[in-house]
Amino acid sequence: DKKNIYYARICEGKYDLKKTAFATVSKEAKDLLAGMLCVDPTKRLSASECLLHPWITGKCHTEKHSTPLPEVQEHMMHRIERRRRKAQQQKQQQQQQQGQR
């Protein structure tokens, strides 16, 4: 199954952003992808770092690619907020469980 092969390659950090499928993708977009797909979690971009990346903020866009990405930014901000809320809920549940003991 090709999906499993691709998934395994990504998990091992074995992907190639130089292939023809990425021929029209900007170097900034490739940089963002490489940062997000980094196998080492200490080197991987966090969601906050992704939001500040020039490709997301539009700082690297030329006139040809000058469209800002507000939808992407908004989506990522919502994801970050959901994760914060989930972490807070889990922490509260753990505290409640410890209090019941």
VMD Tcl script that draws the C-alpha trace (Angstrom):
set ca {
  {0.00 0.00 0.00}
  {1.54 3.30 -1.13}
  {0.07 5.27 1.78}
  {1.90 3.07 4.28}
  {5.15 3.37 2.34}
  {4.88 7.18 2.25}
  {3.97 7.31 5.93}
  {6.94 5.11 6.87}
  {9.30 7.26 4.80}
  {8.07 10.47 6.42}
  {8.35 8.92 9.90}
  {11.95 8.05 9.11}
  {12.65 11.47 7.62}
  {13.11 9.99 4.16}
  {11.32 12.34 1.82}
  {12.53 14.38 -1.14}
  {11.21 17.88 -1.71}
  {13.27 18.15 -4.91}
  {11.10 15.77 -6.92}
  {8.98 17.00 -9.80}
  {5.88 17.03 -7.59}
  {7.50 19.93 -5.74}
  {8.95 21.67 -8.81}
  {6.53 24.60 -8.56}
  {6.64 24.84 -4.76}
  {8.62 27.81 -3.44}
  {11.80 27.25 -1.46}
  {10.13 28.95 1.53}
  {7.21 26.50 1.40}
  {9.70 23.61 1.17}
  {11.57 25.05 4.16}
  {8.34 25.13 6.17}
  {7.48 21.55 5.18}
  {10.96 20.33 6.09}
  {10.70 22.08 9.46}
  {7.33 20.51 10.20}
  {8.40 17.04 9.07}
  {11.64 16.99 11.05}
  {11.90 13.65 12.85}
  {13.78 15.09 15.83}
  {11.12 16.80 17.98}
  {13.70 19.20 19.44}
  {14.43 20.50 15.93}
  {10.85 20.30 14.58}
  {8.96 23.58 14.20}
  {6.29 24.17 16.83}
  {2.86 25.43 15.81}
  {3.83 28.90 17.04}
  {7.03 28.83 15.00}
  {5.04 27.74 11.95}
  {2.73 30.72 12.39}
  {5.76 33.00 12.32}
  {7.34 31.36 9.29}
  {7.78 33.76 6.34}
  {5.71 31.52 4.05}
  {2.72 31.68 6.43}
  {3.07 35.40 7.22}
  {3.52 36.25 3.56}
  {6.81 38.09 4.14}
  {8.56 36.05 1.47}
  {5.89 36.34 -1.21}
  {6.68 38.05 -4.46}
  {4.09 40.03 -6.40}
  {3.31 36.82 -8.27}
  {2.55 35.11 -4.95}
  {1.41 38.05 -2.85}
  {-1.83 36.55 -1.56}
  {-1.68 36.39 2.24}
  {-2.78 33.21 3.94}
  {-5.29 34.37 6.54}
  {-7.30 31.15 6.34}
  {-4.23 29.06 7.13}
  {-3.20 31.35 9.97}
  {-6.71 31.32 11.44}
  {-6.95 27.55 11.17}
  {-3.59 27.07 12.89}
  {-4.50 29.53 15.65}
  {-7.73 27.59 16.30}
  {-5.78 24.32 16.47}
  {-3.34 25.82 18.97}
  {-6.22 27.08 21.09}
  {-7.96 23.67 20.99}
  {-4.75 21.99 22.12}
  {-4.36 24.47 24.99}
  {-7.94 23.85 26.12}
  {-7.50 20.08 25.86}
  {-4.29 20.22 27.90}
  {-6.03 22.34 30.55}
  {-8.94 19.89 30.71}
  {-6.59 16.94 31.08}
  {-4.70 18.73 33.84}
  {-7.95 19.49 35.67}
  {-9.08 15.87 35.34}
  {-5.77 14.64 36.74}
  {-6.05 17.06 39.66}
  {-9.61 15.90 40.35}
  {-8.55 12.26 40.24}
  {-5.70 12.95 42.64}
  {-8.05 14.82 44.96}
  {-10.43 11.83 45.07}
  {-7.68 9.48 46.23}
}
mol new
graphics top color blue
foreach p $ca { graphics top sphere $p radius 0.5 }
foreach p [lrange $ca 0 end-1] q [lrange $ca 1 end] { graphics top cylinder $p $q radius 0.2 }
display resetview
